[in-house]
Amino acid sequence: MILCGGFAKRLEPITTYIPKPLLPIDSKLMIDYILDNLIQNKFDRIIVSTNKKFEKQFTYWMNHRKAVKNIDIELVVEPTMHEGEKFGAIKGIEYIINKSKLNDDLLIIAGDNFHKFDLSRLIDHSNRHKNISIALHDVKDLNEAKRFGVVSLEDCIVKEFEEKPDAPKTTLISTCIYAVPKEHLHKFGDYISNKNNPDSPGYFIQWLVKNKHEVHAAVYDDYWYDVGTPESYKKVFEDHAGKL
């Protein structure tokens, strides 16, 4: 499941008419790097979630990708047209699980994730431990870590998770890539029904940890970017232009 339901307000005016995952990075669109990684890992069903505002753009992209390669891509559209109507990431995930009648192991990845992770390692870890597992990255800077969900780890188990803390305890951050065994899919509904914050996925992981649900993690050293601002989008170009 690739999450593309946001409106990317911080990247306006670039994203006024083009959704963030469909922005180009070097020779491909951002979402194409994610999709190619999933194809390489032999996923047999790929769901892309978006909103009503960007439905046509994703439909055009999806039809083009299907024509290039025979793959099963589904588009699930939230009935929202602007920021004030958006479901939020966790409520959006629950919406997709119900609407698409999902009952299988699931990999969730944010559509603005630009990385070079071997996703099979996270998936194998989740399968082996039968628990939700998350991909972590060390940003190596406490000030930078304030922008993300910060993790304290012990033997691959998440002991503490703080969403955007003022004083981070570590520089290990969550990258919004989650492997979820089908036995745990109901937890998204449990979280929402308890009237928790429906937006940032980090709050869901924080809730799991606080409620003694074991969450595992795999730490990646490969490059990773959260393309959320004009500065970070520019940095991706500067670091990788002509190398991808």
LINHUKA-V161258 format. One record per residue. N is the residue number from 1. RES is the residue in three letters. PHI is phi in degrees with one decimal (999 if undefined). PSI is psi in degrees with one decimal (none if undefined). OMEGA is omega in whole degrees, -180 to 180 (none if undefined). Layout:
n: [N	N]
res: [RES	RES]
phi: [PHI	PHI]
psi: [PSI	PSI]
omega: [OMEGA	OMEGA]
//
This chain:
n: [1	2	3	4	5	6	7	8	9	10	11	12	13	14	15	16	17	18	19	20	21	22	23	24	25	26	27	28	29	30	31	32	33	34	35	36	37	38	39	40	41	42	43	44	45	46	47	48	49	50	51	52	53	54	55	56	57	58	59	60	61	62	63	64	65	66	67	68	69	70	71	72	73	74	75	76	77	78	79	80	81	82	83	84	85	86	87	88	89	90	91	92	93	94	95	96	97	98	99	100	101	102	103	104	105	106	107	108	109	110	111	112	113	114	115	116	117	118	119	120	121	122	123	124	125	126	127	128	129	130	131	132	133	134	135	136	137	138	139	140	141	142	143	144	145	146	147	148	149	150	151	152	153	154	155	156	157	158	159	160	161	162	163	164	165	166	167	168	169	170	171	172	173	174	175	176	177	178	179	180	181	182	183	184	185	186	187	188	189	190	191	192	193	194	195	196	197	198	199	200	201	202	203	204	205	206	207	208	209	210	211	212	213	214	215	216	217	218	219	220	221	222	223	224	225	226	227	228	229	230	231	232	233	234	235	236	237	238	239	240	241	242	243	244]
res: [MET	ILE	LEU	CYS	GLY	GLY	PHE	ALA	LYS	ARG	LEU	GLU	PRO	ILE	THR	THR	TYR	ILE	PRO	LYS	PRO	LEU	LEU	PRO	ILE	ASP	SER	LYS	LEU	MET	ILE	ASP	TYR	ILE	LEU	ASP	ASN	LEU	ILE	GLN	ASN	LYS	PHE	ASP	ARG	ILE	ILE	VAL	SER	THR	ASN	LYS	LYS	PHE	GLU	LYS	GLN	PHE	THR	TYR	TRP	MET	ASN	HIS	ARG	LYS	ALA	VAL	LYS	ASN	ILE	ASP	ILE	GLU	LEU	VAL	VAL	GLU	PRO	THR	MET	HIS	GLU	GLY	GLU	LYS	PHE	GLY	ALA	ILE	LYS	GLY	ILE	GLU	TYR	ILE	ILE	ASN	LYS	SER	LYS	LEU	ASN	ASP	ASP	LEU	LEU	ILE	ILE	ALA	GLY	ASP	ASN	PHE	HIS	LYS	PHE	ASP	LEU	SER	ARG	LEU	ILE	ASP	HIS	SER	ASN	ARG	HIS	LYS	ASN	ILE	SER	ILE	ALA	LEU	HIS	ASP	VAL	LYS	ASP	LEU	ASN	GLU	ALA	LYS	ARG	PHE	GLY	VAL	VAL	SER	LEU	GLU	ASP	CYS	ILE	VAL	LYS	GLU	PHE	GLU	GLU	LYS	PRO	ASP	ALA	PRO	LYS	THR	THR	LEU	ILE	SER	THR	CYS	ILE	TYR	ALA	VAL	PRO	LYS	GLU	HIS	LEU	HIS	LYS	PHE	GLY	ASP	TYR	ILE	SER	ASN	LYS	ASN	ASN	PRO	ASP	SER	PRO	GLY	TYR	PHE	ILE	GLN	TRP	LEU	VAL	LYS	ASN	LYS	HIS	GLU	VAL	HIS	ALA	ALA	VAL	TYR	ASP	ASP	TYR	TRP	TYR	ASP	VAL	GLY	THR	PRO	GLU	SER	TYR	LYS	LYS	VAL	PHE	GLU	ASP	HIS	ALA	GLY	LYS	LEU]
phi: [999	-103.2	-86.8	-133.7	-91.2	-81.4	-109.1	51.2	-62.6	-70.1	-100.9	-66.3	-86.6	-56.8	-101.7	-62.8	-121.5	-119.5	-66.7	-53.5	-63.9	-97.6	-76.1	-79.4	-130.7	56.7	-96.8	-137.1	-78.2	-55.6	-67.0	-68.0	-64.6	-64.5	-62.1	-63.3	-63.7	-65.9	-62.4	-60.8	-91.0	61.5	-70.7	-102.0	-147.7	-124.6	-111.4	-110.6	-104.7	-146.2	-114.6	-63.5	-60.0	-105.2	-57.5	-63.9	-62.6	-72.4	-62.8	-61.4	-60.2	-63.3	-63.6	-64.6	-64.2	-63.4	-69.9	-73.0	-143.5	-76.3	-129.5	-92.4	-114.2	-109.9	-111.7	-110.7	-111.6	-75.9	-79.7	-129.0	-116.2	-153.4	-53.6	-68.3	-99.1	-60.2	-69.6	95.6	-59.6	-70.0	-64.1	-64.6	-62.7	-60.7	-59.6	-68.1	-56.6	-73.7	-66.2	-92.7	52.3	-73.2	-148.6	-150.1	-58.7	-133.8	-108.8	-111.9	-142.9	-69.8	-71.5	-104.7	-84.1	-116.3	-155.3	-131.2	-93.2	-83.9	-65.6	-61.9	-66.7	-67.2	-63.6	-61.1	-62.1	-64.7	-64.0	-69.5	-98.0	57.9	-134.3	-60.6	-126.0	-122.2	-90.7	-115.0	-140.3	-92.3	-82.1	59.8	-154.4	-63.8	-67.4	-65.9	-63.0	-59.1	-82.9	-130.7	-81.8	-101.8	-120.0	-104.4	-119.3	-144.1	52.4	68.0	-110.8	-74.4	-94.9	-152.2	-136.3	-123.5	-82.0	47.7	-73.1	-72.6	-132.1	-60.6	-88.9	-139.6	-109.7	-82.2	-125.5	-81.0	-103.8	61.8	-129.2	-128.2	-102.0	-124.3	-61.3	-58.5	-66.0	-108.0	-60.3	-64.6	-67.3	-66.0	-66.1	-60.9	-62.6	-67.0	-66.5	-89.9	59.5	-84.9	-56.0	-84.1	-91.4	-58.0	-57.5	-58.7	-65.0	-66.8	-64.6	-58.8	-63.8	-59.4	-64.3	-63.9	-97.8	66.0	-87.7	-70.3	-120.3	-102.3	-149.3	-121.8	-97.7	-114.4	-99.5	-64.6	-66.4	-152.8	-133.4	-96.7	-84.8	-122.0	-134.3	-57.0	-65.9	-71.1	-65.1	-64.1	-64.9	-57.9	-62.5	-63.4	-80.9	-127.4	-55.3	78.5	-105.4	-99.1]
psi: [119.7	120.2	114.9	33.7	-1.2	170.7	-2.2	51.9	-32.4	-17.2	4.4	146.8	1.6	-39.3	18.2	-38.9	-10.6	122.1	147.4	-45.6	-16.0	10.5	145.6	145.0	112.6	-115.2	-2.0	166.9	154.2	-44.4	-25.3	-32.2	-41.5	-47.9	-43.2	-35.6	-42.9	-41.1	-41.1	-32.4	14.0	38.6	137.3	-6.4	124.5	124.9	127.8	125.6	138.0	-169.9	171.8	-32.8	-40.8	15.2	-46.9	-40.3	-43.1	-33.1	-43.2	-49.1	-44.7	-43.6	-37.7	-44.9	-39.8	-35.5	-34.3	-41.0	136.1	87.2	154.4	101.0	127.5	142.4	122.4	125.5	121.0	140.6	58.1	142.2	-14.3	171.5	-40.3	-16.5	-11.9	147.2	-37.6	152.3	-46.2	-44.0	-34.5	-40.9	-45.2	-40.9	-44.1	-43.1	-43.7	-46.5	-38.1	2.3	50.3	133.6	55.5	165.6	144.6	136.2	126.0	132.1	135.0	138.8	-9.1	18.5	120.1	113.1	174.0	59.0	143.7	95.0	-22.4	-29.4	-41.4	-43.0	-45.2	-40.1	-45.0	-42.6	-38.1	-38.9	-9.5	35.8	160.9	130.7	141.7	150.3	129.0	155.8	139.4	110.7	-10.0	25.7	116.3	-35.3	-40.4	-35.4	-23.3	-20.9	-5.6	-178.3	121.6	136.8	135.5	126.4	144.1	114.5	47.2	9.9	132.9	116.8	-27.6	141.3	123.2	122.6	117.4	59.1	151.7	-30.0	83.1	141.3	-22.0	176.5	11.6	123.4	154.2	139.5	8.2	45.0	116.6	133.2	122.9	109.7	147.7	-26.9	-14.4	1.7	-32.1	-17.7	-25.0	-43.1	-38.7	-42.6	-48.2	-40.5	-20.2	14.1	39.1	167.6	119.2	-1.9	-97.7	129.5	-25.5	-35.2	-31.0	-46.6	-41.0	-42.1	-42.7	-47.9	-44.7	-28.4	20.3	25.9	124.5	126.2	130.0	168.8	151.1	131.3	130.9	138.3	-13.6	166.5	148.7	136.9	137.2	101.9	86.7	-12.8	160.9	-34.1	-44.5	-34.2	-42.1	-38.7	-38.9	-44.5	-45.7	-37.6	-26.9	1.6	125.2	-0.9	-7.9	none]
omega: [178	-176	-179	-173	-178	-179	172	-177	-177	-179	177	9	-179	-174	178	-178	179	179	-174	-179	179	174	-180	168	-175	-172	-176	173	-177	-177	-180	175	178	-177	180	176	179	178	178	179	171	173	-176	178	-178	179	176	178	176	179	-176	-179	-174	-177	-176	-180	-180	177	178	180	-177	179	177	-179	179	-180	-180	-177	-177	180	-178	177	176	176	176	-173	173	-178	-177	-176	-180	-173	-176	-180	-169	-179	-166	-172	-176	177	177	177	179	179	-179	179	-179	-176	-178	178	-178	174	-179	175	-170	169	-180	-179	179	-177	177	177	175	-171	174	-179	170	-174	-179	179	177	-179	179	179	180	179	-178	-175	179	179	172	180	-177	178	-179	177	179	-179	173	-179	-176	180	178	-178	-179	-176	-170	170	-173	-171	167	-170	175	-179	178	178	180	-180	179	179	179	179	178	-179	176	-179	-178	179	178	175	175	-177	177	-175	-178	170	-174	171	-173	174	-174	180	-177	-178	-177	-176	176	177	178	-179	-178	-178	177	175	175	-180	-175	-170	-170	178	179	180	177	179	177	178	179	-177	-180	-179	171	171	-176	178	180	-178	171	-177	-179	177	-178	-176	179	178	169	-175	-175	-177	176	-179	-178	177	178	-178	177	179	-178	-177	-170	-179	177	-177	-173	none]
//
